Amino acid sequence: MEQTVVFDRGFLAGLGTVLAMIAFVGICLWAYSGRNKARFKEAALLPFADEERSLESDGDGDSHLETPGKTETSQRDGK
């Protein structure tokens, strides 16, 4: 006697849930593994890496970007 396997909606939904759970656990293990700790610490500091060139107000309400190597006084004096 031959049996046929029917993939109904419930079976496919359950299979999708199991696959999503396996992917979630895999991503968690990867993210919290010790091999990535140094790389993630460095990436966590990236928002603070550009502080020198952030937008500042120069007193008259205009915002400008600082040019690396130039001070505020030299920018105002046109040097």
C-alpha positions in Angstrom: 0.0 0.0 0.0 1.3 3.4 -1.0 0.9 6.5 1.3 0.9 10.0 0.1 2.1 12.9 2.2 -0.1 15.9 2.2 1.5 19.3 3.0 -1.4 21.3 4.3 -1.4 24.8 5.6 -0.9 23.8 9.2 2.1 21.7 8.4 3.8 24.4 6.4 3.1 27.0 9.1 4.6 24.8 11.7 7.7 24.1 9.5 8.1 27.8 8.9 7.9 28.5 12.7 10.6 25.8 13.4 12.9 27.3 10.7 12.4 30.8 12.0 13.2 29.6 15.5 16.4 27.9 14.4 17.5 31.0 12.5 16.8 33.2 15.6 18.8 30.9 17.9 21.6 30.8 15.3 21.7 34.6 15.1 21.7 35.0 18.9 24.6 32.5 19.2 26.6 34.3 16.5 25.9 37.8 18.1 26.9 36.8 21.6 29.9 34.6 20.7 33.2 35.7 22.1 34.8 35.9 18.6 32.7 39.0 17.7 33.1 40.9 21.0 36.0 43.2 19.8 34.4 43.9 16.5 31.1 44.8 18.1 32.8 47.0 20.7 34.5 49.0 17.9 31.2 49.3 16.0 29.4 50.5 19.1 31.8 53.5 19.2 31.3 54.5 15.5 28.6 57.2 16.3 31.2 59.1 18.4 34.0 58.8 15.9 33.0 62.0 13.9 32.6 64.4 16.9 35.3 66.7 15.6 33.4 67.4 12.4 29.9 67.7 13.9 27.6 70.6 13.2 28.2 73.6 15.5 26.7 77.0 15.9 29.3 79.8 15.4 27.3 82.4 17.3 25.4 84.1 14.5 22.9 81.2 14.1 24.5 79.7 11.1 25.7 76.1 11.3 28.8 74.9 9.6 31.0 71.9 9.5 34.5 72.3 10.9 37.3 71.7 8.5 39.9 69.2 9.9 43.1 71.0 10.8 41.6 74.5 11.1 40.6 76.1 14.3 37.4 78.2 14.7 39.4 81.5 14.9 41.2 80.7 11.6 37.9 79.9 9.9 36.4 83.2 11.0 39.5 85.2 10.0 39.4 83.5 6.6 42.7 81.8 7.0 
